[in-house]
Amino acid sequence: MIEAVMIWNEPNNKSHWDFEIDPEWRIFADMAIAAA
């Protein structure tokens, strides 16, 4: 059972997101749209 969900709010934190893999932010956008 899922008790809580946290929406990620720090895509600009290099320790959490690799800008070189997703320079156009498309992967991030797809993930945010799916979460919404």
Secondary structure as the mmCIF struct_conf table of DSSP 4:
data_model
#
loop_
_struct_conf.conf_type_id
_struct_conf.id
_struct_conf.beg_label_comp_id
_struct_conf.beg_label_asym_id
_struct_conf.beg_label_seq_id
_struct_conf.end_label_comp_id
_struct_conf.end_label_asym_id
_struct_conf.end_label_seq_id
TURN_TY1_P TURN_TY1_P1 PRO A 11 ASN A 12
TURN_TY1_P TURN_TY1_P2 LYS A 14 HIS A 16
TURN_TY1_P TURN_TY1_P3 PHE A 19 ILE A 21
TURN_TY1_P TURN_TY1_P4 PRO A 23 GLU A 24
BEND BEND1 TRP A 25 TRP A 25
HELX_RH_AL_P HELX_RH_AL_P1 ARG A 26 ALA A 35
#
